[in-house]
Amino acid sequence: MLTLKAEKRNPDEKAKKLRRDGFITGVLYGKEMKENVSLKFTEKDASAFIKNAKEGTQAYL
């Protein structure tokens, strides 16, 4: 299992500004979760994850 370092994103932070600052935004949701969680990843970490991941790879956040 690969690890992808993510940070919880403040709802007041604008996605456009985060992308300009080198982040990639995302949302974590699931059946057992009470509410969705907005996340941000550094572009460097996300690129390394994508480079090493195969189809169907599970990630540890």
C-alpha positions as CSV (number, residue, x, y, z in Angstrom):
1,M,0.0,0.0,0.0
2,L,1.3,3.4,-0.9
3,T,1.2,6.5,1.4
4,L,0.1,9.8,0.2
5,K,0.6,12.7,2.6
6,A,-2.5,14.9,2.7
7,E,-3.6,17.9,4.9
8,K,-7.1,18.8,5.8
9,R,-8.0,21.9,3.8
10,N,-9.6,24.9,5.5
11,P,-13.0,25.6,3.8
12,D,-12.0,29.3,3.6
13,E,-9.0,28.5,1.4
14,K,-9.7,28.9,-2.3
15,A,-8.8,26.1,-4.6
16,K,-7.4,28.4,-7.3
17,K,-4.9,30.0,-4.9
18,L,-3.9,26.6,-3.6
19,R,-3.1,25.4,-7.1
20,R,-1.1,28.5,-7.7
21,D,0.9,27.7,-4.5
22,G,1.7,24.2,-5.8
23,F,-1.1,22.2,-4.2
24,I,-3.6,19.8,-5.6
25,T,-7.1,19.7,-4.0
26,G,-9.3,16.8,-3.4
27,V,-12.3,15.4,-1.5
28,L,-12.4,12.3,0.6
29,Y,-15.9,10.7,1.0
30,G,-17.3,7.3,1.8
31,K,-20.3,5.4,2.9
32,E,-19.2,5.2,6.6
33,M,-18.3,8.9,6.8
34,K,-20.7,11.4,8.2
35,E,-19.3,14.3,6.1
36,N,-16.9,14.8,3.3
37,V,-13.4,16.0,4.0
38,S,-11.6,18.6,1.8
39,L,-7.9,17.8,1.4
40,K,-4.8,19.3,-0.2
41,F,-1.7,17.5,-1.4
42,T,1.6,18.9,-2.5
43,E,2.1,18.6,-6.3
44,K,5.4,16.8,-5.6
45,D,3.8,14.1,-3.3
46,A,0.9,13.6,-5.7
47,S,3.2,13.2,-8.7
48,A,5.4,10.6,-6.9
49,F,2.3,8.7,-5.9
50,I,0.9,8.6,-9.4
51,K,4.3,7.6,-10.8
52,N,4.4,4.5,-8.4
53,A,0.7,3.6,-8.4
54,K,-0.9,1.0,-10.6
55,E,-4.6,0.7,-11.4
56,G,-6.5,-0.3,-8.3
57,T,-3.8,0.7,-5.9
58,Q,-4.9,1.4,-2.4
59,A,-3.6,4.5,-0.7
60,Y,-3.0,5.2,3.0
61,L,-3.7,8.9,3.7
